[in-house]
Amino acid sequence: MPTSRKQERVLETYARTLLEAGKVPGRVFKNRADLEMLAGASPELLGVLTTMVERGQLDLLPQVAATYHALTEEDEDVVGVRVTTAVPLDDDLRAKISARIASELGREVFLIENVDPSIIGGLVIEARGQRRDISVKTQLRAAREALDSTTATIGGEAAHV
């Protein structure tokens, strides 16, 4: 069993990541046997295992599987939401994001946090197969595409800006 609240959160994060992956059509995990059988087919499972290996936490796998099993039996009112940010979330921002998404979805949310410095700033939020990308990287890409497609008339000639 987990020895601290931090370890409980780690186990729950791993298990909820797998739980959300199981909600994707064609990737349903009902129990540990299904999880083991689909190990080669699920990129989410491989991602969780890779993270666990990188962090030296592979010994937690039996506990993650047990937590996963317990979560599958819970009420489905909790939605796992993957949130990608350029820097780790602090407690205040985590609470604000959770509250905002929970009010939009009308359900309790569990954040699965990812850090990707390449997005520069902003957020990428994924829940239930939908994605909302409000990252600086995407906004810059959109601005570049708008500039690339703008044609201006300079000196009587059409010039591509």
PyMOL commands that set and color helices and strands:
alter all, ss='L'
color gray80, all
select helices_A, chain A and resi 5-22+32-37+43-54+58-72+91-105+117-119+136-149
alter helices_A, ss='H'
color red, helices_A
select strands_A, chain A and resi 78-85+108-115+122-127+130-135+151-154+157-160
alter strands_A, ss='S'
color yellow, strands_A
deselect
rebuild
show_as cartoon
